[in-house]
Amino acid sequence: MDRDTEIELQAAAFRRLRDHLAERTDAQNIDMMNLAGFCRNCLSRWYQEAANERGIEMGKEEAREAFYGMPYDTWKEKHQTEATAEQKAAFAKTHQ
């Protein structure tokens, strides 16, 4: 496989993951962090870092909006629930 095709496939997989997570608003970021060690915010930060490494100025909020498809505060209002004591305890245990 040539490099351009590989990059296209990787980008397609990323877009599919982004779109899947946009549909699965029931999957809370804290649950993703507790189970997988990353969440939507991590993905948006990696996107921002990739842009910055290529000389594209992109701030945290701009990257989050690019990933979430809306301002982060709007997404939180619409979809984020308050973390339970159990979720917080699991997060503290796995992210010391």
N, C-alpha and C positions, 0 to 999 in steps of 0.2 A: 504494500500500500504506500502511495506517495504521501509526503508530509502534508500537502494541502488537503488531501482527502481525510487524513487522520484528524487534522484540526477542525475540518467541517463536521466530522462525526462527533468529536468531543464537544463542539459548540452545540450541536443538535441535542446531545444527551443532557448538557447543562440546561438548555431551554426547556426540555421536557421535565427535568427535575424542578425547575423554577415554576413551571405551569402546574405541575402536580401539587406542589406545596401551596400554590395559590388556591387550588381547588379544595385542598385538605386543611381548611382553617381550624378544624377540630384538633389537628396535631399541633399542640402548643410548643413554643420554642423551648420551654423548660423541660418538657418531656423529651424532645429531640436531644437536648444537651445531656440529659440524664442517661439516655439510651445509646446515643451515637457519638456524643462528644462534640457535636456541632449543631448549629441551627440556622435559621434564615439570616440572622444578623451576621453570623460567621461567613455565610456565602456572600452577603452583600459586602462585607469587609474584604474578602478575597477578590471580589470584582473590583473594588476600589483600589486595592493594592496593585492588581494587574494593570489597571488604567494608569496609575501613578508611575509604575515602572516603565511604561511606554511614553512617558512625558505628557500624559493627559491629566490635567488637573481635575480631580474629582474629590469632593468632600464626603464625609460620612453620610450626611442626610441625602445628598444627591445619589450616592450609591444605593442607599436603602430604598429610595423612591424608584430607582431603576429596577431593583430586585422585587420589591413588594408591589409595584405597579401603582402606587399611590404614596402620599406622604406617610411616613412611619407612624406618626401620631394618629392619623386617620385609621390605619390598619389596626393599631392597638385598641382604639375605641370600638371598632366594629367586631374584632375577632379575639382579642386577648382576654383571657379570664384571669382572675386572681389566683396566684399559685397557692396550693394547699400546703399545710405544714409538712405533709409527707413529701411533696415535690421539693420543697425547700431543703428538707433534711437530706434527701437523696442528692441534690445538687451540691450541698455543703460537703457531703461525704466524697463525692467523685471529683470535686474541683477545689481541693484544699490549697 
